[in-house]
Amino acid sequence: MKIEIMGPGCPRCRKTEELIAETIRKIGIDAEIVHVTDLNHMIERGVMMTPAVFIDGVKKIEGKIPTEVQIRQWFQK
């Protein structure tokens, strides 16, 4: 599983990455977390606001920091 966090590396992007890493550790999900800072790549993927989170290529949230509850919902089967 690949989780991409898209943003310039601002505090909101770093907080998003921290929350996701902590939450997936708590629920036992094994995933690769990648921070994408390339503006052209973000534009190609349709990101208009950061932070944006993609899981296996699917956009889950854009323009805000997700809550732990939202993150957990992304991984429910």
PyMOL Python script that loads the backbone (N, CA, C, O; Angstrom):
from pymol import cmd

cmd.read_pdbstr("""\
ATOM      1  N   MET A   1       0.845  -1.169   0.000  1.00  0.00           N
ATOM      2  CA  MET A   1       0.000   0.000   0.000  1.00  0.00           C
ATOM      3  C   MET A   1       0.895   1.238   0.000  1.00  0.00           C
ATOM      4  O   MET A   1       1.907   1.291   0.698  1.00  0.00           O
ATOM      5  N   LYS A   2       0.503   2.223  -0.791  1.00  0.00           N
ATOM      6  CA  LYS A   2       1.286   3.454  -0.904  1.00  0.00           C
ATOM      7  C   LYS A   2       0.409   4.645  -0.525  1.00  0.00           C
ATOM      8  O   LYS A   2      -0.667   4.848  -1.086  1.00  0.00           O
ATOM      9  N   ILE A   3       0.890   5.420   0.433  1.00  0.00           N
ATOM     10  CA  ILE A   3       0.202   6.633   0.863  1.00  0.00           C
ATOM     11  C   ILE A   3       1.059   7.813   0.434  1.00  0.00           C
ATOM     12  O   ILE A   3       2.228   7.919   0.805  1.00  0.00           O
ATOM     13  N   GLU A   4       0.460   8.696  -0.353  1.00  0.00           N
ATOM     14  CA  GLU A   4       1.169   9.888  -0.816  1.00  0.00           C
ATOM     15  C   GLU A   4       0.571  11.117  -0.151  1.00  0.00           C
ATOM     16  O   GLU A   4      -0.640  11.334  -0.183  1.00  0.00           O
ATOM     17  N   ILE A   5       1.438  11.912   0.450  1.00  0.00           N
ATOM     18  CA  ILE A   5       1.020  13.175   1.032  1.00  0.00           C
ATOM     19  C   ILE A   5       1.610  14.253   0.148  1.00  0.00           C
ATOM     20  O   ILE A   5       2.827  14.347  -0.009  1.00  0.00           O
ATOM     21  N   MET A   6       0.742  15.065  -0.428  1.00  0.00           N
ATOM     22  CA  MET A   6       1.194  16.074  -1.379  1.00  0.00           C
ATOM     23  C   MET A   6       1.107  17.453  -0.760  1.00  0.00           C
ATOM     24  O   MET A   6       0.067  17.873  -0.253  1.00  0.00           O
ATOM     25  N   GLY A   7       2.240  18.147  -0.819  1.00  0.00           N
ATOM     26  CA  GLY A   7       2.307  19.496  -0.288  1.00  0.00           C
ATOM     27  C   GLY A   7       3.751  19.956  -0.242  1.00  0.00           C
ATOM     28  O   GLY A   7       4.671  19.154  -0.400  1.00  0.00           O
ATOM     29  N   PRO A   8       3.951  21.255  -0.026  1.00  0.00           N
ATOM     30  CA  PRO A   8       5.288  21.827  -0.095  1.00  0.00           C
ATOM     31  C   PRO A   8       6.176  21.536   1.114  1.00  0.00           C
ATOM     32  O   PRO A   8       7.349  21.911   1.124  1.00  0.00           O
ATOM     33  N   GLY A   9       5.638  20.886   2.111  1.00  0.00           N
ATOM     34  CA  GLY A   9       6.423  20.628   3.320  1.00  0.00           C
ATOM     35  C   GLY A   9       6.097  21.600   4.437  1.00  0.00           C
ATOM     36  O   GLY A   9       6.872  21.751   5.382  1.00  0.00           O
ATOM     37  N   CYS A  10       4.967  22.249   4.333  1.00  0.00           N
ATOM     38  CA  CYS A  10       4.526  23.219   5.333  1.00  0.00           C
ATOM     39  C   CYS A  10       4.120  22.503   6.632  1.00  0.00           C
ATOM     40  O   CYS A  10       4.022  21.276   6.640  1.00  0.00           O
ATOM     41  N   PRO A  11       3.888  23.224   7.707  1.00  0.00           N
ATOM     42  CA  PRO A  11       3.482  22.593   8.967  1.00  0.00           C
ATOM     43  C   PRO A  11       2.216  21.741   8.836  1.00  0.00           C
ATOM     44  O   PRO A  11       2.112  20.698   9.481  1.00  0.00           O
ATOM     45  N   ARG A  12       1.264  22.162   8.022  1.00  0.00           N
ATOM     46  CA  ARG A  12       0.031  21.375   7.843  1.00  0.00           C
ATOM     47  C   ARG A  12       0.323  20.041   7.153  1.00  0.00           C
ATOM     48  O   ARG A  12      -0.273  19.017   7.487  1.00  0.00           O
ATOM     49  N   CYS A  13       1.236  20.064   6.199  1.00  0.00           N
ATOM     50  CA  CYS A  13       1.616  18.829   5.500  1.00  0.00           C
ATOM     51  C   CYS A  13       2.351  17.887   6.447  1.00  0.00           C
ATOM     52  O   CYS A  13       2.097  16.683   6.454  1.00  0.00           O
ATOM     53  N   ARG A  14       3.254  18.435   7.238  1.00  0.00           N
ATOM     54  CA  ARG A  14       4.001  17.611   8.199  1.00  0.00           C
ATOM     55  C   ARG A  14       3.068  17.020   9.245  1.00  0.00           C
ATOM     56  O   ARG A  14       3.227  15.864   9.636  1.00  0.00           O
ATOM     57  N   LYS A  15       2.090  17.808   9.704  1.00  0.00           N
ATOM     58  CA  LYS A  15       1.118  17.323  10.693  1.00  0.00           C
ATOM     59  C   LYS A  15       0.288  16.188  10.090  1.00  0.00           C
ATOM     60  O   LYS A  15       0.016  15.193  10.762  1.00  0.00           O
ATOM     61  N   THR A  16      -0.111  16.334   8.841  1.00  0.00           N
ATOM     62  CA  THR A  16      -0.873  15.290   8.159  1.00  0.00           C
ATOM     63  C   THR A  16      -0.068  14.004   8.095  1.00  0.00           C
ATOM     64  O   THR A  16      -0.591  12.924   8.367  1.00  0.00           O
ATOM     65  N   GLU A  17       1.194  14.118   7.738  1.00  0.00           N
ATOM     66  CA  GLU A  17       2.059  12.944   7.654  1.00  0.00           C
ATOM     67  C   GLU A  17       2.213  12.279   9.027  1.00  0.00           C
ATOM     68  O   GLU A  17       2.156  11.054   9.134  1.00  0.00           O
ATOM     69  N   GLU A  18       2.407  13.085  10.072  1.00  0.00           N
ATOM     70  CA  GLU A  18       2.537  12.544  11.426  1.00  0.00           C
ATOM     71  C   GLU A  18       1.278  11.803  11.856  1.00  0.00           C
ATOM     72  O   GLU A  18       1.353  10.698  12.393  1.00  0.00           O
ATOM     73  N   LEU A  19       0.122  12.415  11.619  1.00  0.00           N
ATOM     74  CA  LEU A  19      -1.155  11.790  12.002  1.00  0.00           C
ATOM     75  C   LEU A  19      -1.380  10.470  11.282  1.00  0.00           C
ATOM     76  O   LEU A  19      -1.810   9.491  11.893  1.00  0.00           O
ATOM     77  N   ILE A  20      -1.095  10.442   9.998  1.00  0.00           N
ATOM     78  CA  ILE A  20      -1.290   9.221   9.225  1.00  0.00           C
ATOM     79  C   ILE A  20      -0.332   8.139   9.702  1.00  0.00           C
ATOM     80  O   ILE A  20      -0.736   6.993   9.896  1.00  0.00           O
ATOM     81  N   ALA A  21       0.938   8.497   9.893  1.00  0.00           N
ATOM     82  CA  ALA A  21       1.923   7.513  10.343  1.00  0.00           C
ATOM     83  C   ALA A  21       1.531   6.937  11.706  1.00  0.00           C
ATOM     84  O   ALA A  21       1.616   5.727  11.917  1.00  0.00           O
ATOM     85  N   GLU A  22       1.107   7.795  12.622  1.00  0.00           N
ATOM     86  CA  GLU A  22       0.713   7.345  13.959  1.00  0.00           C
ATOM     87  C   GLU A  22      -0.531   6.464  13.901  1.00  0.00           C
ATOM     88  O   GLU A  22      -0.595   5.435  14.574  1.00  0.00           O
ATOM     89  N   THR A  23      -1.505   6.856  13.112  1.00  0.00           N
ATOM     90  CA  THR A  23      -2.763   6.105  13.031  1.00  0.00           C
ATOM     91  C   THR A  23      -2.555   4.736  12.398  1.00  0.00           C
ATOM     92  O   THR A  23      -3.082   3.743  12.900  1.00  0.00           O
ATOM     93  N   ILE A  24      -1.797   4.661  11.306  1.00  0.00           N
ATOM     94  CA  ILE A  24      -1.614   3.341  10.684  1.00  0.00           C
ATOM     95  C   ILE A  24      -0.782   2.431  11.575  1.00  0.00           C
ATOM     96  O   ILE A  24      -0.948   1.212  11.548  1.00  0.00           O
ATOM     97  N   ARG A  25       0.115   3.020  12.367  1.00  0.00           N
ATOM     98  CA  ARG A  25       0.876   2.217  13.325  1.00  0.00           C
ATOM     99  C   ARG A  25      -0.068   1.635  14.382  1.00  0.00           C
ATOM    100  O   ARG A  25       0.049   0.465  14.746  1.00  0.00           O
ATOM    101  N   LYS A  26      -0.998   2.451  14.869  1.00  0.00           N
ATOM    102  CA  LYS A  26      -1.961   2.010  15.888  1.00  0.00           C
ATOM    103  C   LYS A  26      -2.841   0.866  15.394  1.00  0.00           C
ATOM    104  O   LYS A  26      -3.135  -0.068  16.140  1.00  0.00           O
ATOM    105  N   ILE A  27      -3.259   0.946  14.130  1.00  0.00           N
ATOM    106  CA  ILE A  27      -4.194  -0.071  13.626  1.00  0.00           C
ATOM    107  C   ILE A  27      -3.480  -1.205  12.891  1.00  0.00           C
ATOM    108  O   ILE A  27      -4.125  -2.133  12.403  1.00  0.00           O
ATOM    109  N   GLY A  28      -2.157  -1.133  12.812  1.00  0.00           N
ATOM    110  CA  GLY A  28      -1.388  -2.240  12.258  1.00  0.00           C
ATOM    111  C   GLY A  28      -1.368  -2.340  10.748  1.00  0.00           C
ATOM    112  O   GLY A  28      -1.275  -3.436  10.196  1.00  0.00           O
ATOM    113  N   ILE A  29      -1.455  -1.198  10.071  1.00  0.00           N
ATOM    114  CA  ILE A  29      -1.401  -1.175   8.607  1.00  0.00           C
ATOM    115  C   ILE A  29       0.061  -0.993   8.186  1.00  0.00           C
ATOM    116  O   ILE A  29       0.758  -0.114   8.693  1.00  0.00           O
ATOM    117  N   ASP A  30       0.508  -1.829   7.262  1.00  0.00           N
ATOM    118  CA  ASP A  30       1.850  -1.705   6.718  1.00  0.00           C
ATOM    119  C   ASP A  30       1.754  -0.943   5.402  1.00  0.00           C
ATOM    120  O   ASP A  30       1.164  -1.434   4.439  1.00  0.00           O
ATOM    121  N   ALA A  31       2.327   0.246   5.360  1.00  0.00           N
ATOM    122  CA  ALA A  31       2.231   1.065   4.151  1.00  0.00           C
ATOM    123  C   ALA A  31       3.484   1.908   3.987  1.00  0.00           C
ATOM    124  O   ALA A  31       4.182   2.219   4.951  1.00  0.00           O
ATOM    125  N   GLU A  32       3.745   2.264   2.751  1.00  0.00           N
ATOM    126  CA  GLU A  32       4.838   3.174   2.426  1.00  0.00           C
ATOM    127  C   GLU A  32       4.248   4.583   2.380  1.00  0.00           C
ATOM    128  O   GLU A  32       3.269   4.832   1.677  1.00  0.00           O
ATOM    129  N   ILE A  33       4.849   5.496   3.134  1.00  0.00           N
ATOM    130  CA  ILE A  33       4.396   6.889   3.127  1.00  0.00           C
ATOM    131  C   ILE A  33       5.417   7.707   2.349  1.00  0.00           C
ATOM    132  O   ILE A  33       6.612   7.688   2.647  1.00  0.00           O
ATOM    133  N   VAL A  34       4.920   8.425   1.348  1.00  0.00           N
ATOM    134  CA  VAL A  34       5.783   9.240   0.485  1.00  0.00           C
ATOM    135  C   VAL A  34       5.277  10.677   0.538  1.00  0.00           C
ATOM    136  O   VAL A  34       4.081  10.928   0.388  1.00  0.00           O
ATOM    137  N   HIS A  35       6.189  11.614   0.752  1.00  0.00           N
ATOM    138  CA  HIS A  35       5.814  13.026   0.730  1.00  0.00           C
ATOM    139  C   HIS A  35       6.207  13.606  -0.628  1.00  0.00           C
ATOM    140  O   HIS A  35       7.388  13.642  -0.975  1.00  0.00           O
ATOM    141  N   VAL A  36       5.227  14.052  -1.382  1.00  0.00           N
ATOM    142  CA  VAL A  36       5.439  14.591  -2.729  1.00  0.00           C
ATOM    143  C   VAL A  36       5.440  16.116  -2.646  1.00  0.00           C
ATOM    144  O   VAL A  36       4.447  16.720  -2.242  1.00  0.00           O
ATOM    145  N   THR A  37       6.563  16.740  -3.032  1.00  0.00           N
ATOM    146  CA  THR A  37       6.659  18.198  -2.983  1.00  0.00           C
ATOM    147  C   THR A  37       6.734  18.840  -4.367  1.00  0.00           C
ATOM    148  O   THR A  37       6.756  20.066  -4.484  1.00  0.00           O
ATOM    149  N   ASP A  38       6.773  18.023  -5.406  1.00  0.00           N
ATOM    150  CA  ASP A  38       6.893  18.523  -6.780  1.00  0.00           C
ATOM    151  C   ASP A  38       5.564  19.140  -7.229  1.00  0.00           C
ATOM    152  O   ASP A  38       4.573  18.433  -7.409  1.00  0.00           O
ATOM    153  N   LEU A  39       5.555  20.457  -7.406  1.00  0.00           N
ATOM    154  CA  LEU A  39       4.349  21.186  -7.769  1.00  0.00           C
ATOM    155  C   LEU A  39       3.748  20.687  -9.084  1.00  0.00           C
ATOM    156  O   LEU A  39       2.529  20.559  -9.197  1.00  0.00           O
ATOM    157  N   ASN A  40       4.588  20.407 -10.074  1.00  0.00           N
ATOM    158  CA  ASN A  40       4.084  19.921 -11.359  1.00  0.00           C
ATOM    159  C   ASN A  40       3.382  18.575 -11.212  1.00  0.00           C
ATOM    160  O   ASN A  40       2.350  18.336 -11.839  1.00  0.00           O
ATOM    161  N   HIS A  41       3.942  17.700 -10.382  1.00  0.00           N
ATOM    162  CA  HIS A  41       3.307  16.389 -10.142  1.00  0.00           C
ATOM    163  C   HIS A  41       1.955  16.574  -9.461  1.00  0.00           C
ATOM    164  O   HIS A  41       0.988  15.889  -9.794  1.00  0.00           O
ATOM    165  N   MET A  42       1.888  17.503  -8.504  1.00  0.00           N
ATOM    166  CA  MET A  42       0.618  17.763  -7.817  1.00  0.00           C
ATOM    167  C   MET A  42      -0.439  18.259  -8.804  1.00  0.00           C
ATOM    168  O   MET A  42      -1.591  17.827  -8.763  1.00  0.00           O
ATOM    169  N   ILE A  43      -0.040  19.155  -9.679  1.00  0.00           N
ATOM    170  CA  ILE A  43      -0.974  19.698 -10.670  1.00  0.00           C
ATOM    171  C   ILE A  43      -1.458  18.593 -11.609  1.00  0.00           C
ATOM    172  O   ILE A  43      -2.645  18.520 -11.928  1.00  0.00           O
ATOM    173  N   GLU A  44      -0.538  17.738 -12.048  1.00  0.00           N
ATOM    174  CA  GLU A  44      -0.912  16.617 -12.922  1.00  0.00           C
ATOM    175  C   GLU A  44      -1.932  15.699 -12.249  1.00  0.00           C
ATOM    176  O   GLU A  44      -2.785  15.123 -12.924  1.00  0.00           O
ATOM    177  N   ARG A  45      -1.851  15.561 -10.939  1.00  0.00           N
ATOM    178  CA  ARG A  45      -2.763  14.691 -10.194  1.00  0.00           C
ATOM    179  C   ARG A  45      -4.054  15.403  -9.797  1.00  0.00           C
ATOM    180  O   ARG A  45      -4.916  14.801  -9.156  1.00  0.00           O
ATOM    181  N   GLY A  46      -4.200  16.676 -10.167  1.00  0.00           N
ATOM    182  CA  GLY A  46      -5.429  17.402  -9.898  1.00  0.00           C
ATOM    183  C   GLY A  46      -5.510  18.027  -8.521  1.00  0.00           C
ATOM    184  O   GLY A  46      -6.599  18.368  -8.061  1.00  0.00           O
ATOM    185  N   VAL A  47      -4.381  18.183  -7.856  1.00  0.00           N
ATOM    186  CA  VAL A  47      -4.373  18.785  -6.520  1.00  0.00           C
ATOM    187  C   VAL A  47      -4.422  20.301  -6.661  1.00  0.00           C
ATOM    188  O   VAL A  47      -3.568  20.910  -7.305  1.00  0.00           O
ATOM    189  N   MET A  48      -5.449  20.902  -6.040  1.00  0.00           N
ATOM    190  CA  MET A  48      -5.603  22.353  -6.087  1.00  0.00           C
ATOM    191  C   MET A  48      -5.245  22.997  -4.751  1.00  0.00           C
ATOM    192  O   MET A  48      -4.861  24.165  -4.698  1.00  0.00           O
ATOM    193  N   MET A  49      -5.376  22.219  -3.664  1.00  0.00           N
ATOM    194  CA  MET A  49      -5.073  22.718  -2.321  1.00  0.00           C
ATOM    195  C   MET A  49      -4.290  21.658  -1.572  1.00  0.00           C
ATOM    196  O   MET A  49      -4.500  20.462  -1.771  1.00  0.00           O
ATOM    197  N   THR A  50      -3.386  22.102  -0.708  1.00  0.00           N
ATOM    198  CA  THR A  50      -2.599  21.148   0.074  1.00  0.00           C
ATOM    199  C   THR A  50      -2.921  21.319   1.554  1.00  0.00           C
ATOM    200  O   THR A  50      -3.373  22.386   1.970  1.00  0.00           O
ATOM    201  N   PRO A  51      -2.696  20.302   2.333  1.00  0.00           N
ATOM    202  CA  PRO A  51      -2.190  18.992   1.961  1.00  0.00           C
ATOM    203  C   PRO A  51      -3.252  18.161   1.254  1.00  0.00           C
ATOM    204  O   PRO A  51      -4.450  18.369   1.445  1.00  0.00           O
ATOM    205  N   ALA A  52      -2.799  17.227   0.444  1.00  0.00           N
ATOM    206  CA  ALA A  52      -3.689  16.266  -0.201  1.00  0.00           C
ATOM    207  C   ALA A  52      -3.131  14.876   0.091  1.00  0.00           C
ATOM    208  O   ALA A  52      -1.917  14.682   0.150  1.00  0.00           O
ATOM    209  N   VAL A  53      -4.036  13.911   0.272  1.00  0.00           N
ATOM    210  CA  VAL A  53      -3.617  12.550   0.580  1.00  0.00           C
ATOM    211  C   VAL A  53      -4.198  11.600  -0.455  1.00  0.00           C
ATOM    212  O   VAL A  53      -5.397  11.615  -0.732  1.00  0.00           O
ATOM    213  N   PHE A  54      -3.317  10.768  -1.025  1.00  0.00           N
ATOM    214  CA  PHE A  54      -3.718   9.728  -1.962  1.00  0.00           C
ATOM    215  C   PHE A  54      -3.328   8.384  -1.357  1.00  0.00           C
ATOM    216  O   PHE A  54      -2.231   8.229  -0.821  1.00  0.00           O
ATOM    217  N   ILE A  55      -4.229   7.422  -1.449  1.00  0.00           N
ATOM    218  CA  ILE A  55      -3.918   6.053  -1.029  1.00  0.00           C
ATOM    219  C   ILE A  55      -4.089   5.168  -2.250  1.00  0.00           C
ATOM    220  O   ILE A  55      -5.176   5.075  -2.820  1.00  0.00           O
ATOM    221  N   ASP A  56      -3.008   4.523  -2.643  1.00  0.00           N
ATOM    222  CA  ASP A  56      -2.974   3.688  -3.848  1.00  0.00           C
ATOM    223  C   ASP A  56      -3.580   4.416  -5.048  1.00  0.00           C
ATOM    224  O   ASP A  56      -4.342   3.835  -5.821  1.00  0.00           O
ATOM    225  N   GLY A  57      -3.226   5.709  -5.193  1.00  0.00           N
ATOM    226  CA  GLY A  57      -3.639   6.491  -6.343  1.00  0.00           C
ATOM    227  C   GLY A  57      -4.999   7.143  -6.244  1.00  0.00           C
ATOM    228  O   GLY A  57      -5.403   7.845  -7.172  1.00  0.00           O
ATOM    229  N   VAL A  58      -5.730   6.937  -5.146  1.00  0.00           N
ATOM    230  CA  VAL A  58      -7.074   7.507  -4.984  1.00  0.00           C
ATOM    231  C   VAL A  58      -7.013   8.666  -3.992  1.00  0.00           C
ATOM    232  O   VAL A  58      -6.541   8.503  -2.866  1.00  0.00           O
ATOM    233  N   LYS A  59      -7.495   9.846  -4.419  1.00  0.00           N
ATOM    234  CA  LYS A  59      -7.484  11.008  -3.536  1.00  0.00           C
ATOM    235  C   LYS A  59      -8.501  10.809  -2.414  1.00  0.00           C
ATOM    236  O   LYS A  59      -9.671  10.514  -2.658  1.00  0.00           O
ATOM    237  N   LYS A  60      -8.025  10.980  -1.173  1.00  0.00           N
ATOM    238  CA  LYS A  60      -8.885  10.796  -0.002  1.00  0.00           C
ATOM    239  C   LYS A  60      -9.291  12.115   0.635  1.00  0.00           C
ATOM    240  O   LYS A  60     -10.397  12.237   1.162  1.00  0.00           O
ATOM    241  N   ILE A  61      -8.410  13.093   0.590  1.00  0.00           N
ATOM    242  CA  ILE A  61      -8.708  14.395   1.186  1.00  0.00           C
ATOM    243  C   ILE A  61      -7.809  15.438   0.541  1.00  0.00           C
ATOM    244  O   ILE A  61      -6.719  15.128   0.063  1.00  0.00           O
ATOM    245  N   GLU A  62      -8.279  16.667   0.536  1.00  0.00           N
ATOM    246  CA  GLU A  62      -7.502  17.750  -0.061  1.00  0.00           C
ATOM    247  C   GLU A  62      -7.815  19.052   0.662  1.00  0.00           C
ATOM    248  O   GLU A  62      -8.976  19.369   0.919  1.00  0.00           O
ATOM    249  N   GLY A  63      -6.772  19.800   0.987  1.00  0.00           N
ATOM    250  CA  GLY A  63      -6.954  21.133   1.546  1.00  0.00           C
ATOM    251  C   GLY A  63      -7.163  21.204   3.041  1.00  0.00           C
ATOM    252  O   GLY A  63      -7.374  22.289   3.583  1.00  0.00           O
ATOM    253  N   LYS A  64      -7.108  20.064   3.724  1.00  0.00           N
ATOM    254  CA  LYS A  64      -7.241  20.099   5.179  1.00  0.00           C
ATOM    255  C   LYS A  64      -6.529  18.920   5.811  1.00  0.00           C
ATOM    256  O   LYS A  64      -6.220  17.925   5.155  1.00  0.00           O
ATOM    257  N   ILE A  65      -6.277  19.057   7.099  1.00  0.00           N
ATOM    258  CA  ILE A  65      -5.629  18.001   7.859  1.00  0.00           C
ATOM    259  C   ILE A  65      -6.710  16.998   8.263  1.00  0.00           C
ATOM    260  O   ILE A  65      -7.711  17.382   8.868  1.00  0.00           O
ATOM    261  N   PRO A  66      -6.520  15.720   7.935  1.00  0.00           N
ATOM    262  CA  PRO A  66      -7.536  14.729   8.300  1.00  0.00           C
ATOM    263  C   PRO A  66      -7.513  14.444   9.806  1.00  0.00           C
ATOM    264  O   PRO A  66      -6.490  14.611  10.471  1.00  0.00           O
ATOM    265  N   THR A  67      -8.648  14.017  10.317  1.00  0.00           N
ATOM    266  CA  THR A  67      -8.719  13.595  11.713  1.00  0.00           C
ATOM    267  C   THR A  67      -8.340  12.122  11.786  1.00  0.00           C
ATOM    268  O   THR A  67      -8.308  11.433  10.767  1.00  0.00           O
ATOM    269  N   GLU A  68      -8.055  11.644  12.988  1.00  0.00           N
ATOM    270  CA  GLU A  68      -7.743  10.232  13.149  1.00  0.00           C
ATOM    271  C   GLU A  68      -8.935   9.370  12.737  1.00  0.00           C
ATOM    272  O   GLU A  68      -8.756   8.302  12.152  1.00  0.00           O
ATOM    273  N   VAL A  69     -10.142   9.827  13.038  1.00  0.00           N
ATOM    274  CA  VAL A  69     -11.353   9.077  12.657  1.00  0.00           C
ATOM    275  C   VAL A  69     -11.434   8.944  11.140  1.00  0.00           C
ATOM    276  O   VAL A  69     -11.734   7.863  10.634  1.00  0.00           O
ATOM    277  N   GLN A  70     -11.172  10.022  10.408  1.00  0.00           N
ATOM    278  CA  GLN A  70     -11.192   9.960   8.939  1.00  0.00           C
ATOM    279  C   GLN A  70     -10.144   8.979   8.430  1.00  0.00           C
ATOM    280  O   GLN A  70     -10.418   8.168   7.546  1.00  0.00           O
ATOM    281  N   ILE A  71      -8.951   9.059   8.990  1.00  0.00           N
ATOM    282  CA  ILE A  71      -7.870   8.174   8.538  1.00  0.00           C
ATOM    283  C   ILE A  71      -8.262   6.716   8.771  1.00  0.00           C
ATOM    284  O   ILE A  71      -8.065   5.871   7.897  1.00  0.00           O
ATOM    285  N   ARG A  72      -8.812   6.423   9.941  1.00  0.00           N
ATOM    286  CA  ARG A  72      -9.236   5.046  10.239  1.00  0.00           C
ATOM    287  C   ARG A  72     -10.298   4.567   9.241  1.00  0.00           C
ATOM    288  O   ARG A  72     -10.287   3.405   8.835  1.00  0.00           O
ATOM    289  N   GLN A  73     -11.202   5.448   8.851  1.00  0.00           N
ATOM    290  CA  GLN A  73     -12.255   5.090   7.898  1.00  0.00           C
ATOM    291  C   GLN A  73     -11.671   4.724   6.542  1.00  0.00           C
ATOM    292  O   GLN A  73     -12.224   3.872   5.847  1.00  0.00           O
ATOM    293  N   TRP A  74     -10.577   5.343   6.154  1.00  0.00           N
ATOM    294  CA  TRP A  74      -9.957   5.032   4.868  1.00  0.00           C
ATOM    295  C   TRP A  74      -9.481   3.586   4.798  1.00  0.00           C
ATOM    296  O   TRP A  74      -9.377   3.017   3.712  1.00  0.00           O
ATOM    297  N   PHE A  75      -9.192   2.990   5.953  1.00  0.00           N
ATOM    298  CA  PHE A  75      -8.615   1.643   5.977  1.00  0.00           C
ATOM    299  C   PHE A  75      -9.601   0.561   6.411  1.00  0.00           C
ATOM    300  O   PHE A  75      -9.244  -0.612   6.511  1.00  0.00           O
ATOM    301  N   GLN A  76     -10.848   0.967   6.668  1.00  0.00           N
ATOM    302  CA  GLN A  76     -11.854  -0.048   7.013  1.00  0.00           C
ATOM    303  C   GLN A  76     -12.232  -0.804   5.767  1.00  0.00           C
ATOM    304  O   GLN A  76     -12.311  -0.242   4.674  1.00  0.00           O
ATOM    305  N   LYS A  77     -12.465  -2.092   5.947  1.00  0.00           N
ATOM    306  CA  LYS A  77     -12.797  -2.936   4.798  1.00  0.00           C
ATOM    307  C   LYS A  77     -14.284  -3.075   4.663  1.00  0.00           C
ATOM    308  O   LYS A  77     -14.761  -3.751   3.751  1.00  0.00           O
TER     309      LYS A  77
END
""", "prot")
cmd.dss("prot")
cmd.show_as("cartoon", "prot")
cmd.util.cbc("prot")
cmd.orient("prot")
